[in-house]
Amino acid sequence: MRAESTPAQPTALAASAQPAPALAASAQAAPTLAAVPAQAVPAQADLSPESLAAEVLRSGGAVPDLRHRAAAAVRDVTGAEAAYVLVAEETLVAPESWRLAGVATGAAVTGAAVTGGEPATGGEPVAEATVRLPDAPRVCGRPTVHNGLPAPWSTLPPLRDGATRSLLTAPLSADGRLSGVLIASDTRTGRFGPAAADRLGRLARRLAEPLERVRLAERERDQRGWLSFLAEAGDLLAGTNDARLITALAGQLVVARLGTWCATYVHEPAGPSTLADARHRDEQRVPELRKHLAEAGPPERTHRPAAWDALPDGWSHTFPLVAGGRPVGTLVIGREEGPFTAELLKLAEDLSRRVAVALDAARLHQRQAETSRVLRRGLLSGRPCEVPGLDLGVAYEPAGEGLDGGGDFCDVFRAGPGRWLFAIGDVCGTGPEAAAVTGLARHALRLLAREGHGLPRILRRVNEAILDGGPQARFLTLICGEIVPGAHGNRRLSLICAGHPPPLRLTPVGAVAPVASAQLLLGVDPQVEYVAESVRLDPGDSLVCVTDGVTRRRAGGRELDDDDGLARLLADRAELGAESLAEHVRDAAHRFAPTPPHDDLAVLVLQARLSP
């Protein structure tokens, strides 16, 4: 028999009812489903819709309970075997799909499964669930009696068994738009008539506005929760410069709140997209997810979110990761519990923007760090050369992560037959300008020394070169010395201390004393003249040179070198070799304060070998 739908004739009580708008006016919402079982309520029972509505609203409680009580009122006012409430929620990506969350209970449901819940048994409600309802209530302009089960109602999961013979629907209209539908169903033919339609319409008019207010309040609470979630996510993502950790955090955030699984692809500047991370709410299914992703391949690069049907189950969507107009990756989110609502799409887009910014910043940080490492390798001498009769110890540590090249440097090199030079310096400041001065000073020292110039002329020429840099010139403190072998195992050093912490001579018995007077630092006066001083190292003596990252290491109001602090920590370890002594000074600087150093640390030790 062909199913027919007949609009109910208005009665005196229903004459003032205004028809609800068609679906085109309700394209902003999708419904929630609630159902109740059949009860032994006579169809002719005189239950006032107004009193039933008042009882529903008076009971209070959680939102799902309210919807279930509303469905119970539908059953009682119509005498139906089963009743349902569809409450509008959100527009979905696909126009033919609607999100319906609700409960279905009792024998009248005949075991029909609702996506996300179990078949109802024993008259107890099950959890609200998500269902698909193509061509959702377009025919709900007013209370309508349906003879049979026409579309789209035949697609409603609890009614798919085909047992329903009578159906009655009434729109819930709030603020001039369709906000939901009340449904009564029965397995008996011709069960509903105009009187039942009138009663259901009156109940709908009583419940529409309160249910909509509850829905909006629930949505506002959800939105506050989403805002809090996004703020926390932003803090987490901004707290690291590790790109791998960022992709892992993105996956964890998604599966915690947005989807069943998540995959993050990273775009290489001149290469293919690579899978950086894959997460699933069920960790045991991660291998299966990775297998499906490998078979599907990376998603197409797009500039806006798009549905992705490469995986077999559920719904999945791609979200481009774009920062500063540059695509840096793609976030793929999959859901098995239901399709994406407009709110979920917006939330995922907001999260993807935060992930993109954090990922782009991390990659920029990584490039800067690599550039700085390359620059530092070019500025530092690496392993010191061998100097006959001397043991060398070098300890160097850049401050922080070393992103600002420049600062401290040290070098020991052979300047000619029987002639070696050493230098330790500290450029004022950090960054590219400081790095430029560091490179200039180090290479100029080597070049001038190998041309045979003496120390005073070498420093004068380096000073001139720094001053030629104009307003961008940086000051440079420097110890530069020449090593000349002496008789009986001793070593003669000729050195200049230009504005640098003075070098200290440490004897095997623990005596410590400065061995050079302070002269003007480089980069200040173009007319300055430097004078070399002579120092003798006997066997077992050590010459210790440090930068101010050691001497000015601060803990509270004290510095490490206050009250000759550096001399005292050297005197306590006079028996150490050159390398061990350099490490001892660096470790002492670290122990002096609980916080990491804010300046580079450099230590150079030259120790005359004991006579065999």
Secondary structure as the mmCIF struct_conf table of DSSP 4:
data_model
#
loop_
_struct_conf.conf_type_id
_struct_conf.id
_struct_conf.beg_label_comp_id
_struct_conf.beg_label_asym_id
_struct_conf.beg_label_seq_id
_struct_conf.end_label_comp_id
_struct_conf.end_label_asym_id
_struct_conf.end_label_seq_id
STRN STRN1 GLU A 4 PRO A 7
HELX_LH_PP_P HELX_LH_PP_P1 ALA A 8 PRO A 10
TURN_TY1_P TURN_TY1_P1 ALA A 12 SER A 16
HELX_LH_PP_P HELX_LH_PP_P2 ALA A 17 PRO A 21
HELX_RH_3T_P HELX_RH_3T_P1 LEU A 23 SER A 26
TURN_TY1_P TURN_TY1_P2 ALA A 27 GLN A 28
STRN STRN2 LEU A 33 VAL A 36
BEND BEND1 ALA A 40 ALA A 40
TURN_TY1_P TURN_TY1_P3 ALA A 43 GLN A 44
HELX_RH_AL_P HELX_RH_AL_P1 PRO A 49 ARG A 58
BEND BEND2 SER A 59 SER A 59
HELX_RH_AL_P HELX_RH_AL_P2 VAL A 63 THR A 78
TURN_TY1_P TURN_TY1_P4 GLY A 79 GLY A 79
BEND BEND3 GLU A 81 GLU A 81
STRN STRN3 ALA A 82 VAL A 87
STRN STRN4 LEU A 92 LEU A 92
BEND BEND4 VAL A 93 ALA A 94
TURN_TY1_P TURN_TY1_P5 PRO A 95 GLU A 96
BEND BEND5 GLY A 106 GLY A 106
HELX_RH_3T_P HELX_RH_3T_P2 ALA A 107 VAL A 109
TURN_TY1_P TURN_TY1_P6 THR A 110 GLY A 111
TURN_TY1_P TURN_TY1_P7 THR A 115 GLY A 116
BEND BEND6 GLY A 117 GLY A 117
HELX_LH_PP_P HELX_LH_PP_P3 GLU A 118 ALA A 120
TURN_TY1_P TURN_TY1_P8 GLY A 122 GLY A 123
TURN_TY1_P TURN_TY1_P9 PRO A 134 VAL A 139
BEND BEND7 GLY A 141 ARG A 142
STRN STRN5 THR A 144 ASN A 147
BEND BEND8 GLY A 148 GLY A 148
TURN_TY1_P TURN_TY1_P10 ALA A 151 PRO A 152
HELX_RH_3T_P HELX_RH_3T_P3 TRP A 153 THR A 155
BEND BEND9 LEU A 156 LEU A 156
HELX_RH_3T_P HELX_RH_3T_P4 PRO A 157 LEU A 159
TURN_TY1_P TURN_TY1_P11 ARG A 160 ASP A 161
BEND BEND10 GLY A 162 GLY A 162
STRN STRN6 SER A 166 ALA A 174
TURN_TY1_P TURN_TY1_P12 ASP A 175 GLY A 176
STRN STRN7 ARG A 177 ASP A 186
BEND BEND11 THR A 187 ARG A 188
TURN_TY1_P TURN_TY1_P13 THR A 189 GLY A 190
HELX_RH_AL_P HELX_RH_AL_P3 PRO A 194 ALA A 238
TURN_TY1_P TURN_TY1_P14 GLY A 239 GLY A 239
HELX_RH_AL_P HELX_RH_AL_P4 ALA A 243 ARG A 257
TURN_TY1_P TURN_TY1_P15 LEU A 258 LEU A 258
BEND BEND12 THR A 260 THR A 260
STRN STRN8 TRP A 261 HIS A 267
TURN_TY1_P TURN_TY1_P16 PRO A 269 ALA A 270
BEND BEND13 GLY A 271 GLY A 271
STRN STRN9 SER A 273 HIS A 280
BEND BEND14 ARG A 281 ASP A 282
HELX_RH_3T_P HELX_RH_3T_P5 GLU A 283 ARG A 285
HELX_RH_AL_P HELX_RH_AL_P5 VAL A 286 ALA A 296
BEND BEND15 PRO A 298 PRO A 298
HELX_LH_PP_P HELX_LH_PP_P4 PRO A 299 ARG A 301
BEND BEND16 HIS A 303 ARG A 304
STRN STRN10 ALA A 306 ALA A 307
BEND BEND17 LEU A 311 GLY A 314
STRN STRN11 TRP A 315 ALA A 323
TURN_TY1_P TURN_TY1_P17 GLY A 324 GLY A 325
STRN STRN12 ARG A 326 ARG A 335
BEND BEND18 GLU A 336 GLU A 337
HELX_LH_PP_P HELX_LH_PP_P5 PRO A 339 PHE A 340
STRN STRN13 THR A 341 THR A 341
HELX_RH_AL_P HELX_RH_AL_P6 ALA A 342 LEU A 379
BEND BEND19 LEU A 380 LEU A 380
BEND BEND20 ARG A 383 ARG A 383
HELX_LH_PP_P HELX_LH_PP_P6 PRO A 384 GLU A 386
STRN STRN14 VAL A 387 VAL A 387
TURN_TY1_P TURN_TY1_P18 PRO A 388 GLY A 389
STRN STRN15 LEU A 390 GLU A 397
BEND BEND21 ALA A 399 ALA A 399
TURN_TY1_P TURN_TY1_P19 GLY A 400 GLU A 401
BEND BEND22 ASP A 404 ASP A 404
BEND BEND23 GLY A 407 GLY A 407
STRN STRN16 ASP A 408 GLY A 416
TURN_TY1_P TURN_TY1_P20 PRO A 417 GLY A 418
STRN STRN17 ARG A 419 VAL A 427
BEND BEND24 CYS A 428 GLY A 429
BEND BEND25 GLY A 431 GLY A 431
HELX_RH_AL_P HELX_RH_AL_P7 PRO A 432 ARG A 450
TURN_TY1_P TURN_TY1_P21 GLU A 451 GLY A 452
HELX_RH_AL_P HELX_RH_AL_P8 LEU A 455 LEU A 467
TURN_TY1_P TURN_TY1_P22 ASP A 468 GLY A 469
HELX_RH_3T_P HELX_RH_3T_P6 GLY A 470 GLN A 472
STRN STRN18 LEU A 476 PRO A 485
HELX_RH_3T_P HELX_RH_3T_P7 ALA A 487 GLY A 489
STRN STRN19 ARG A 491 ALA A 498
BEND BEND26 GLY A 499 HIS A 500
HELX_LH_PP_P HELX_LH_PP_P7 PRO A 501 PRO A 503
STRN STRN20 LEU A 504 LEU A 506
TURN_TY1_P TURN_TY1_P23 PRO A 508 VAL A 509
STRN STRN21 VAL A 512 PRO A 514
BEND BEND27 ALA A 516 ALA A 516
STRN STRN22 ALA A 518 GLN A 519
HELX_LH_PP_P HELX_LH_PP_P8 LEU A 520 LEU A 521
STRN STRN23 LEU A 522 LEU A 522
TURN_TY1_P TURN_TY1_P24 GLY A 523 GLY A 523
BEND BEND28 VAL A 524 VAL A 524
TURN_TY1_P TURN_TY1_P25 PRO A 526 GLN A 527
STRN STRN24 GLU A 533 LEU A 537
TURN_TY1_P TURN_TY1_P26 PRO A 539 GLY A 540
STRN STRN25 SER A 542 VAL A 546
HELX_RH_AL_P HELX_RH_AL_P9 ASP A 548 THR A 551
TURN_TY1_P TURN_TY1_P27 ARG A 552 ARG A 552
STRN STRN26 ARG A 554 ALA A 555
TURN_TY1_P TURN_TY1_P28 GLY A 556 GLY A 557
STRN STRN27 ARG A 558 GLU A 559
TURN_TY1_P TURN_TY1_P29 LEU A 560 ASP A 563
BEND BEND29 ASP A 564 ASP A 564
HELX_RH_AL_P HELX_RH_AL_P10 GLY A 565 ALA A 571
TURN_TY1_P TURN_TY1_P30 ASP A 572 GLU A 575
BEND BEND30 LEU A 576 LEU A 576
HELX_RH_AL_P HELX_RH_AL_P11 ALA A 578 PHE A 592
BEND BEND31 PRO A 594 THR A 595
HELX_LH_PP_P HELX_LH_PP_P9 PRO A 596 PRO A 597
BEND BEND32 HIS A 598 ASP A 599
STRN STRN28 LEU A 601 ALA A 608
HELX_LH_PP_P HELX_LH_PP_P10 ARG A 609 SER A 611
#
